[in-house]
């Protein structure tokens, strides 16, 4: 009997504890809701007349046309400005920095510690720095008539399947081989993604020389499990547009399609690239006319040529274009 009473008392005690905890949660929720409601109510709406009466110092940002944004005339508006700062468009970085300084001074005045705001601003500064550094690097790339070199690994999916965890090491080795050949031949690496690499040369002869170096080094390298790692290379000469994000224009697309048409171990050139290397002098170098081909996305057929040498592979299936263009 005493044992049953003890058990009942324990269960009643546990039920009371649960009830107390539930009441506490409700109280905290209601307080939080009331606090949020109070904060919203205390941020008085600024109509046009009231806004016009405020001095310039009551705004974090005033643009060159005199438009005043991000009111900081009281604590509630400062908190609102902190939340909306990243959604505001500024005329330049100087204006952004000036507005940020005014806003942080206002936060300090009202004893607001904007930890999240500061963290977000630091992240934004880092991202902008990376973008600006990339744009600065891009601006040094050659302009005018240039020759593009595209390269990618043939059947990379098959290599991943066969090599498993060892594939990243092979990929790193191929990338280093490509980068070294491009740099030593006077080219610039523009972009590298997965198993593809994009480079630019001011001189077409230098691009072709890099292509030969790449194919020779890939051919003589001993790869894991003696797998036949092969790289296809495509060259095209044209006049692209250089922007802060890189090259754009039909010349870029053509170079990529020429590379896609090639097979592993093969060097394929467009008509423009073939004409540009007319004066290329090297013993044992030959060019084979592969005919006119329709390249995906291009309106006109493109004449393709294979560059070969005695120490490289020379026999390949027809270009990967779906067949020659009808004449």
C-alpha positions in Angstrom: 0.0 0.0 0.0 2.8 2.4 1.0 4.6 1.4 -2.2 1.6 2.3 -4.3 1.2 5.6 -2.5 4.9 6.3 -3.1 4.5 5.5 -6.8 1.4 7.7 -7.1 3.2 10.6 -5.4 6.0 10.2 -7.8 3.7 10.3 -10.8 1.9 13.3 -9.5 5.2 15.1 -8.9 6.3 14.3 -12.5 3.0 15.6 -13.9 3.4 18.8 -11.9 6.9 19.3 -13.3 5.7 18.8 -16.9 2.9 21.3 -16.2 5.3 23.8 -14.8 7.6 23.4 -17.8 4.7 23.9 -20.2 3.6 27.0 -18.4 7.2 28.3 -18.5 7.4 27.7 -22.3 4.1 29.5 -22.9 5.3 32.4 -20.7 8.5 32.7 -22.6 6.7 32.5 -26.0 4.2 35.2 -25.0 7.0 37.4 -23.7 9.0 37.0 -26.9 5.9 37.7 -29.0 5.0 40.7 -26.9 8.6 41.9 -27.1 8.7 41.6 -30.9 5.3 43.3 -31.1 6.6 46.1 -28.8 9.6 46.6 -31.0 7.5 46.8 -34.1 5.1 49.3 -32.4 8.0 51.5 -31.2 9.4 52.0 -34.8 7.2 54.9 -35.8 6.3 55.1 -39.5 8.0 58.1 -41.1 5.6 59.8 -43.5 6.9 62.3 -46.1 6.4 65.3 -43.9 8.1 63.8 -40.8 10.9 62.4 -42.9 11.5 65.9 -44.5 11.9 67.5 -41.1 14.7 65.1 -40.1 18.3 66.4 -40.5 20.7 64.6 -42.9 22.5 63.1 -39.9 19.3 61.0 -39.2 20.1 58.9 -42.3 22.9 56.4 -42.8 23.0 56.9 -46.6 22.5 60.0 -48.8 23.3 59.5 -52.5 24.7 62.0 -55.0 21.2 63.1 -55.9 20.3 63.9 -52.3 18.0 60.9 -51.8 18.1 59.9 -48.1 17.9 56.2 -47.2 18.3 54.0 -44.1 16.8 56.3 -41.3 18.8 56.0 -38.0 16.8 58.6 -36.0 16.0 56.3 -33.2 16.8 52.8 -31.8 14.1 51.0 -33.7 15.1 52.5 -37.0 18.8 51.7 -36.4 17.9 48.1 -35.9 15.8 48.2 -39.0 18.7 49.7 -41.0 21.1 47.0 -39.8 18.7 44.4 -41.1 18.2 46.1 -44.5 21.8 47.3 -45.1 22.7 44.4 -47.5 19.5 44.9 -49.5 20.4 48.5 -50.2 22.0 49.5 -53.5 24.9 51.9 -53.1 26.5 54.1 -55.8 30.0 52.8 -55.1 32.1 51.2 -52.4 33.0 54.6 -50.9 29.3 55.4 -50.4 28.8 51.9 -48.8 31.7 52.4 -46.4 30.4 55.8 -45.4 26.9 54.5 -44.8 28.3 51.6 -42.8 30.3 53.9 -40.6 27.3 56.1 -39.9 25.2 53.1 -39.1 27.7 51.6 -36.7 28.1 54.9 -34.9 24.3 55.0 -34.5 24.3 51.5 -33.2 27.0 52.4 -30.6 24.9 55.4 -29.5 21.9 53.2 -28.7 24.2 50.5 -27.2 23.3 48.0 -29.9 25.9 45.2 -30.4 25.4 44.2 -34.1 27.4 41.0 -34.0 25.5 39.4 -36.9 25.8 42.6 -39.0 29.5 42.8 -38.5 30.0 39.1 -39.4 28.0 39.5 -42.5 29.9 42.6 -43.6 33.2 40.8 -43.1 32.0 38.0 -45.3 30.8 40.4 -47.9 34.1 42.2 -47.9 36.0 38.9 -48.4 33.7 37.9 -51.3 34.0 41.3 -53.0 37.8 41.1 -52.5 37.9 37.7 -54.3 35.7 39.0 -57.1 37.8 42.1 -57.5 41.0 40.1 -57.5 39.6 37.8 -60.2 38.6 40.8 -62.3 42.0 42.4 -61.9 43.7 39.1 -63.0 41.3 38.8 -66.0 42.1 42.4 -67.2 45.7 41.3 -67.8 44.7 38.6 -70.3 45.5 39.3 -74.0 43.0 40.9 -76.2 42.5 41.3 -80.0 43.3 38.3 -82.1 44.1 35.4 -79.8 44.2 31.6 -80.0 42.3 29.5 -77.5 43.3 26.0 -76.4 40.7 23.8 -74.8 41.7 20.4 -73.3 39.8 17.7 -71.5 40.3 14.1 -70.4 38.7 11.5 -72.5 36.3 9.1 -70.7 36.9 10.7 -67.3 33.8 8.9 -66.0 35.3 5.6 -66.9 38.6 6.5 -65.2 36.7 7.5 -62.1 34.9 4.2 -62.1 38.2 2.2 -62.5 40.4 4.2 -60.3 38.0 5.1 -57.5 39.8 7.1 -54.8 42.9 7.3 -56.9 41.3 9.4 -59.6 41.8 12.8 -57.8 45.6 12.1 -57.9 45.5 11.4 -61.6 43.4 14.5 -62.2 45.9 16.6 -60.3 48.8 15.2 -62.3 47.0 15.9 -65.6 46.2 19.4 -64.6 49.8 20.1 -63.6 51.0 18.7 -66.9 48.6 20.9 -68.8 49.4 24.0 -66.8 53.2 23.5 -67.1 53.0 23.1 -70.9 50.8 26.1 -71.3 52.9 28.4 -69.1 56.2 27.3 -70.7 54.8 27.9 -74.2 53.8 31.5 -73.3 50.1 30.9 -72.7 47.7 31.9 -69.9 45.4 29.6 -68.1 41.9 31.1 -68.1 39.8 28.5 -66.3 39.9 24.9 -65.1 36.9 22.9 -64.2 36.7 19.2 -63.3 38.6 17.5 -66.2 38.6 20.5 -68.5 41.1 23.4 -69.0 40.8 26.6 -71.0 43.9 28.6 -72.0 44.7 31.6 -74.2 47.8 32.5 -76.3 48.7 35.7 -78.1 50.5 33.7 -80.7 48.9 30.7 -82.5 52.3 29.0 -82.9 52.7 29.0 -79.2 49.3 27.4 -78.7 50.1 24.6 -81.2 53.5 24.1 -79.5 51.7 23.7 -76.1 49.3 21.2 -77.7 52.2 19.0 -79.0 54.0 19.2 -75.6 50.7 18.1 -73.8 50.2 15.1 -76.1 53.8 14.0 -75.9 53.9 14.2 -72.1 50.6 12.4 -71.6 51.7 9.7 -74.0 55.0 8.9 -72.2 53.6 9.2 -68.6 53.0 5.9 -66.8 49.5 6.1 -65.3 48.1 3.9 -62.5 47.3 0.4 -63.6 48.7 1.3 -67.0 45.4 2.8 -67.9 45.4 4.7 -71.2 44.8 8.3 -70.0 44.2 10.4 -73.0 43.6 14.1 -73.5 41.8 15.8 -76.4 43.0 19.2 -77.5 41.2 21.8 -79.7 42.5 25.1 -81.0 40.7 28.1 -82.5 41.8 31.6 -83.4 39.4 34.5 -83.1 38.6 38.0 -81.6 36.6 37.5 -78.4 35.4 40.1 -76.0 37.2 40.4 -72.7 35.0 41.3 -69.7 35.7 41.4 -65.9 34.5 37.8 -65.7 36.5 36.5 -68.7 36.2 35.9 -72.4 32.8 35.9 -74.1 31.8 35.6 -77.7 31.4 33.0 -80.5 35.2 32.4 -80.6 35.0 30.8 -77.1 32.1 28.6 -78.1 33.9 27.5 -81.3 37.1 26.6 -79.5 35.1 24.5 -77.0 33.2 22.7 -79.9 36.5 22.0 -81.8 37.9 20.4 -78.6 34.8 18.3 -78.2 35.1 17.0 -81.8 38.6 15.6 -81.0 39.4 12.2 -79.6 41.9 11.4 -76.8 45.4 11.9 -78.0 44.3 14.1 -80.9 44.9 17.8 -81.7 42.2 19.4 -83.8 42.3 22.9 -85.3 39.6 25.1 -86.8 40.2 26.8 -90.2 41.1 30.0 -88.4 43.7 28.3 -86.2 45.1 26.4 -89.1 45.6 29.6 -91.1 47.2 31.3 -88.1 49.9 28.6 -87.7 50.7 28.5 -91.4 54.3 29.6 -90.6 54.7 27.0 -87.8 58.1 25.4 -88.4 58.9 22.1 -86.7 60.4 18.9 -88.1 57.9 16.1 -88.7 54.8 18.2 -88.2 51.9 17.6 -90.6 48.3 18.7 -91.0 45.4 16.5 -92.2 42.2 18.0 -93.6 39.2 16.4 -91.7 36.6 18.1 -93.9 33.7 20.4 -93.1 31.6 19.6 -90.0 28.6 20.9 -88.3 29.5 21.9 -84.7 26.7 22.1 -82.2 25.4 25.7 -81.7 27.3 27.2 -84.7 25.3 28.3 -87.7 28.0 27.6 -90.3 30.0 24.4 -91.0 33.6 24.5 -89.7 36.6 23.1 -91.5 38.6 20.9 -89.1 42.2 19.9 -89.3 44.4 17.4 -87.4 47.9 18.3 -86.4 50.2 15.4 -86.2 53.8 14.3 -85.5 55.7 11.1 -86.0 55.9 10.4 -82.3 52.2 10.9 -81.6 49.1 8.8 -82.2 47.8 9.5 -85.8 44.8 7.2 -86.5 41.5 8.3 -85.0 37.8 7.8 -85.8 36.0 10.6 -87.6 35.5 13.8 -85.5 32.8 13.6 -82.9 30.4 15.9 -84.7 27.6 13.6 -85.9 29.1 13.5 -89.4 30.5 15.8 -92.1 28.5 18.7 -93.3 26.7 18.2 -96.6 28.1 20.2 -99.5 
